[in-house]
C-alpha cells in the first residue's frame, strides 16, 4: 500500500483526535455564503518521504498529476501570477479582472536579485550549451537561452542578477554542498499586494552523497504556513515531489528525501469532516510508479506532459464538490 496513504491517515486521525478547534474564534477564511470557516488544527505536521523508494501519491482518492505539475511549473518555470497562464482553475477565486493574483507566487520567483558570487564560468557550467552571453534591448549584458531569448542572468551595477529558480540551478551545479540553496516567496514588502499570501512559502535543497555512490542525492524541504488537508495536501505533496525529481534530473542527481512541513495543518469543521472520515476508512492501494521524460535536461523544457503515473489505482470514488474557504 502507498506510504503516502498511511501518512495521510495517521495525520488526519491525529488532527481529529488531538487538534485545536477554532470555532467561535476570530478567523479570516469564510465560506462562499459568508459564514466563518472554522477548523480543527494541529501545529507542525511533518511528512517524510524517500523518493528513491516510492512516489508520494495518495490512492485513497484520485489526484491529477498533470494538473498539479502544471501549477507548480506555473510558479517555478513560467514564474507567472496570472491565471490565464494556468490550466487548472484553482486560483480563480483570488484573481482580479485581469487574471492577476497580485505580487504573489510566480511574481516573486521571477524577480531578479544581485548575487556577488556568480561568475561567467559558473553560468556556462550551470546551463545547457544553447545559453550564451549576449546583449538585450536595454543594452545590458545577459546570459540567455538563444532559442527562446529567456534571460537566466543580467549584469547590472557591477553584479550578475538572477531569479531564485535560476540561482538554485546555478548553485546545485557549481556548489552543490552549499547550505544556502533555497527559495522564499514570503516577501513582507509585497504582502499587502498579494491577493493570497503564500501558503507554500519556502523550499530548501540539501545535497548528500551515499558512500560508494557515483551520484549526488538531492533532498528537499517544503515549508507551508497553512495546509487545507482535504483540498490540498495530496496536491501539494505530489507536485513538489515531481518538482524535486525534475530539478534532480537536470542537475544529474538522484531525488532523495522529501520533507513536507505544515505549520498549521487543518481540517475545516464540520464541512470537511465527513469526506475525511470516508477517505481514511478506505483500504489503500499500492503506490504508482512516477515517470519523468529522461530526455529533458533543461528545467525550462519540462511541461505537464513530461510526467505520468503508471499503475495508478485508486481505492474509491472521487470526492467531489469540496467547498473551498477563501
C-alpha positions as CSV (number, residue, x, y, z in Angstrom):
1,X,0.0,0.0,0.0
2,X,1.1,3.6,-0.6
3,X,3.2,5.1,2.1
4,X,1.5,8.5,1.4
5,X,-1.8,7.0,2.2
6,X,-0.5,5.7,5.6
7,X,0.9,9.2,6.3
8,X,-2.4,10.8,5.4
9,X,-4.5,8.5,7.5
10,X,-2.2,8.9,10.5
11,X,-2.2,12.7,10.1
12,X,-5.9,13.0,9.8
13,X,-6.5,10.9,12.8
14,X,-4.0,13.0,14.8
15,X,-5.8,16.2,13.8
16,X,-9.3,14.9,14.5
17,X,-8.3,13.4,17.9
18,X,-5.8,15.9,19.2
19,X,-6.4,19.1,17.3
20,X,-7.5,22.5,18.5
21,X,-10.9,23.8,17.4
22,X,-11.1,27.4,16.2
23,X,-14.8,27.5,16.5
24,X,-16.0,30.9,17.9
25,X,-12.6,32.5,17.4
26,X,-11.8,35.4,15.0
27,X,-10.8,33.7,11.8
28,X,-10.0,35.2,8.3
29,X,-11.3,32.5,6.0
30,X,-15.0,32.3,5.2
31,X,-17.3,30.2,3.1
32,X,-18.9,31.5,-0.1
33,X,-22.1,32.1,1.9
34,X,-20.2,34.5,4.1
35,X,-20.1,32.4,7.3
36,X,-16.8,31.9,9.1
37,X,-14.8,28.9,8.1
38,X,-13.6,27.2,11.4
39,X,-11.1,24.4,11.6
40,X,-9.6,21.7,13.7
41,X,-5.9,22.3,13.5
42,X,-2.6,20.8,14.7
43,X,0.7,22.5,14.9
44,X,3.5,21.3,12.7
45,X,2.6,18.1,10.9
46,X,5.7,16.7,9.2
47,X,5.6,14.1,6.5
48,X,8.9,12.5,5.3
49,X,9.2,10.6,2.0
50,X,12.1,8.8,0.4
51,X,11.6,9.3,-3.3
52,X,14.1,6.5,-4.1
53,X,11.6,4.1,-2.6
54,X,8.2,5.3,-4.0
55,X,6.4,8.4,-5.2
56,X,4.1,10.0,-2.6
57,X,0.8,9.7,-4.4
58,X,-2.4,9.3,-2.5
59,X,-4.5,6.3,-3.7
60,X,-7.4,6.9,-1.3
61,X,-8.7,9.4,-3.9
62,X,-7.5,10.4,-7.3
63,X,-5.2,13.4,-7.8
64,X,-4.5,14.7,-11.3
65,X,-0.7,14.7,-11.6
66,X,-0.6,16.7,-14.8
67,X,-2.8,19.4,-13.3
68,X,-0.7,19.5,-10.2
69,X,2.5,19.7,-12.2
70,X,1.0,22.4,-14.4
71,X,0.5,24.6,-11.3
72,X,4.0,24.1,-9.9
73,X,5.5,24.9,-13.3
74,X,3.3,28.0,-13.5
75,X,5.1,29.2,-10.3
76,X,8.6,27.8,-10.8
77,X,9.1,27.8,-14.5
78,X,6.7,30.4,-16.0
79,X,7.0,32.5,-12.9
80,X,3.5,33.8,-13.6
81,X,0.9,35.3,-11.3
82,X,-1.8,35.3,-13.9
83,X,-4.4,32.6,-14.1
84,X,-4.6,32.8,-17.9
85,X,-1.2,31.1,-17.9
86,X,-2.6,28.2,-15.9
87,X,-4.9,25.3,-16.9
88,X,-6.5,24.4,-13.5
89,X,-9.0,26.8,-12.1
90,X,-7.8,26.6,-8.5
91,X,-6.8,30.2,-8.4
92,X,-9.9,31.8,-9.9
93,X,-11.3,32.9,-6.6
94,X,-8.2,35.1,-5.9
95,X,-7.8,36.6,-9.4
96,X,-8.8,40.1,-10.4
97,X,-10.4,41.2,-13.6
98,X,-7.1,40.9,-15.5
99,X,-6.4,37.4,-14.1
100,X,-3.7,38.6,-11.8
101,X,-3.3,37.2,-8.2
102,X,-1.1,40.2,-7.3
103,X,2.6,40.1,-6.3
104,X,2.4,36.5,-5.2
105,X,3.9,33.2,-6.0
106,X,5.3,33.3,-9.6
107,X,5.8,37.1,-9.4
108,X,8.2,36.6,-6.5
109,X,10.0,33.7,-8.2
110,X,10.6,35.9,-11.3
111,X,12.2,38.8,-9.5
112,X,15.9,39.1,-10.3
113,X,18.3,39.8,-7.4
114,X,22.0,40.6,-7.3
115,X,24.4,37.8,-6.2
116,X,28.0,38.6,-5.8
117,X,29.3,35.0,-6.1
118,X,28.0,34.5,-9.7
119,X,30.8,34.1,-12.3
120,X,30.7,33.8,-16.1
121,X,32.4,30.4,-15.8
122,X,29.7,29.3,-13.4
123,X,26.9,30.4,-15.7
124,X,28.4,28.4,-18.6
125,X,28.7,25.3,-16.3
126,X,25.1,25.6,-14.9
127,X,23.1,25.9,-18.1
128,X,22.9,24.0,-21.5
129,X,25.1,24.8,-24.4
130,X,22.5,26.8,-26.2
131,X,22.7,29.5,-23.5
132,X,25.3,32.2,-24.3
133,X,26.3,35.8,-23.5
134,X,24.5,38.5,-25.4
135,X,23.0,42.0,-25.1
136,X,19.3,42.7,-24.6
137,X,17.2,45.6,-25.9
138,X,18.2,47.7,-22.9
139,X,21.9,47.4,-23.8
140,X,22.5,45.1,-20.8
141,X,24.9,42.2,-20.9
142,X,22.9,39.0,-20.4
143,X,23.3,35.2,-20.3
144,X,20.3,33.8,-22.2
145,X,18.7,30.9,-24.0
146,X,19.4,31.8,-27.6
147,X,16.4,29.7,-28.7
148,X,13.7,31.3,-26.5
149,X,15.5,34.5,-25.5
150,X,14.9,33.7,-21.9
151,X,17.4,35.6,-19.7
152,X,18.9,33.5,-17.0
153,X,21.1,36.3,-15.7
154,X,21.5,40.1,-16.3
155,X,24.6,42.1,-15.5
156,X,23.7,45.4,-13.7
157,X,25.6,47.8,-11.5
158,X,28.7,45.5,-11.4
159,X,26.8,42.3,-10.4
160,X,25.0,39.5,-12.1
161,X,21.3,39.4,-11.2
162,X,19.3,36.1,-11.2
163,X,15.9,35.0,-10.0
164,X,15.6,32.4,-7.3
165,X,15.0,29.4,-9.5
166,X,18.0,30.1,-11.7
167,X,20.1,30.7,-8.6
168,X,19.1,27.3,-7.3
169,X,20.1,25.6,-10.6
170,X,23.3,27.6,-10.6
171,X,24.3,26.6,-7.0
172,X,23.4,23.0,-7.5
173,X,25.7,22.8,-10.5
174,X,28.5,24.9,-9.1
175,X,28.5,24.4,-5.3
176,X,26.1,21.6,-4.5
177,X,27.1,21.2,-0.9
178,X,26.2,24.8,-0.1
179,X,23.9,25.5,2.9
180,X,22.1,28.4,1.3
181,X,20.3,26.7,-1.6
182,X,16.7,27.8,-1.0
183,X,13.8,29.9,-2.2
184,X,11.3,32.1,-0.4
185,X,8.3,33.9,-1.6
186,X,7.3,35.4,1.7
187,X,8.3,39.0,0.9
188,X,7.0,41.3,3.6
189,X,7.4,44.3,1.3
190,X,4.8,42.9,-1.1
191,X,2.4,41.0,1.2
192,X,-0.2,43.7,1.1
193,X,-0.3,43.4,-2.7
194,X,-0.8,39.7,-2.7
195,X,-4.4,38.5,-3.2
196,X,-3.5,35.4,-1.1
197,X,-0.3,35.4,0.9
198,X,1.7,32.3,0.0
199,X,0.9,29.0,1.8
200,X,3.8,27.0,0.4
201,X,6.3,29.8,1.0
202,X,9.8,28.2,1.2
203,X,11.8,25.4,-0.3
204,X,15.3,24.3,0.9
205,X,17.6,22.0,-1.0
206,X,20.3,19.9,0.7
207,X,22.7,17.6,-1.2
208,X,24.1,14.5,0.2
209,X,26.1,11.5,-1.2
210,X,25.7,7.9,-0.1
211,X,29.0,6.1,0.4
212,X,30.2,4.5,-2.8
213,X,27.5,6.1,-4.9
214,X,28.7,8.0,-8.1
215,X,25.7,10.3,-8.0
216,X,24.8,13.1,-5.6
217,X,21.4,12.9,-3.9
218,X,19.1,15.9,-3.9
219,X,16.9,16.3,-0.8
220,X,14.2,18.9,-0.4
221,X,12.2,20.5,2.4
222,X,8.8,22.2,1.6
223,X,7.6,24.6,4.2
224,X,3.9,25.6,4.3
225,X,2.5,28.1,6.8
226,X,-1.0,26.7,6.2
227,X,-2.5,23.4,4.8
228,X,-6.1,22.6,3.9
229,X,-5.7,18.8,4.4
230,X,-8.7,17.7,2.4
231,X,-8.4,20.1,-0.5
232,X,-4.7,20.5,-1.0
233,X,-2.4,18.1,0.9
234,X,-2.3,15.4,-1.7
235,X,-1.9,18.0,-4.5
236,X,1.0,19.9,-2.8
237,X,2.8,16.6,-1.9
238,X,2.8,15.1,-5.4
239,X,3.6,18.4,-7.2
240,X,6.6,19.3,-5.1
241,X,7.9,15.7,-5.2
242,X,7.6,15.9,-9.0
243,X,9.5,19.3,-8.9
244,X,12.2,17.6,-6.9
245,X,12.6,14.9,-9.5
246,X,12.8,17.5,-12.3
247,X,15.5,19.5,-10.6
248,X,17.4,16.4,-9.6
249,X,17.4,15.2,-13.2
250,X,18.6,18.4,-14.8
251,X,21.4,18.6,-12.2
252,X,22.4,14.9,-12.8
253,X,21.4,14.0,-9.3
254,X,19.1,11.4,-7.7
255,X,16.0,12.5,-6.0
256,X,16.3,11.6,-2.3
257,X,14.2,12.6,0.7
258,X,11.3,15.0,0.5
259,X,10.2,16.5,3.8
260,X,6.8,18.3,3.8
261,X,6.3,20.6,6.8
262,X,2.8,22.1,7.6
263,X,2.9,24.7,10.4
264,X,-0.9,24.8,10.6
265,X,-2.4,21.6,9.3
266,X,-6.2,21.9,9.4
267,X,-9.4,20.2,8.6
268,X,-12.4,22.5,8.0
269,X,-15.0,21.6,10.6
270,X,-17.7,20.5,10.3
271,X,-18.0,20.7,6.5
272,X,-14.9,18.7,5.5
273,X,-15.1,16.1,8.3
274,X,-17.5,13.6,6.6
275,X,-15.2,13.5,3.5
276,X,-12.1,13.0,5.6
277,X,-13.7,10.2,7.6
278,X,-14.8,8.5,4.3
279,X,-11.2,8.7,2.9
280,X,-9.4,7.3,5.9
281,X,-11.9,4.4,6.1
282,X,-10.7,3.2,2.7
283,X,-8.1,0.5,2.1
284,X,-5.0,2.0,0.3
285,X,-3.7,0.7,-3.0
286,X,0.0,0.2,-3.9
287,X,1.8,3.4,-4.8
288,X,2.0,4.1,-8.6
289,X,5.3,4.5,-10.4
290,X,6.3,8.0,-11.4
291,X,7.7,8.5,-14.9
292,X,9.7,11.6,-15.9
293,X,10.8,12.2,-19.5
294,X,14.5,11.1,-19.3
295,X,15.5,13.1,-22.4
296,X,14.9,16.5,-20.8
297,X,18.0,18.1,-19.2
298,X,16.8,21.7,-19.1
299,X,14.3,22.7,-16.4
300,X,12.7,25.1,-18.8
301,X,11.8,22.3,-21.3
302,X,9.6,20.4,-18.9
303,X,5.8,20.5,-19.4
304,X,2.9,18.8,-17.7
305,X,3.2,16.1,-20.4
306,X,6.7,15.3,-19.2
307,X,5.3,13.3,-16.3
308,X,2.9,10.4,-15.9
309,X,1.9,7.8,-13.4
310,X,2.0,4.1,-14.2
311,X,-0.2,1.6,-12.4
312,X,-2.2,4.2,-10.6
313,X,-5.2,2.6,-8.9
314,X,-7.5,4.5,-6.5
315,X,-9.3,3.0,-3.6
316,X,-12.8,4.5,-4.1
317,X,-14.9,7.0,-5.9
318,X,-13.7,10.6,-6.2
319,X,-14.7,13.1,-3.5
320,X,-16.4,15.9,-5.4
321,X,-17.8,19.3,-4.7
322,X,-15.3,20.1,-2.0
323,X,-16.1,23.6,-0.6
324,X,-13.1,25.9,-0.6
325,X,-12.8,28.6,2.1
326,X,-11.5,31.9,0.8
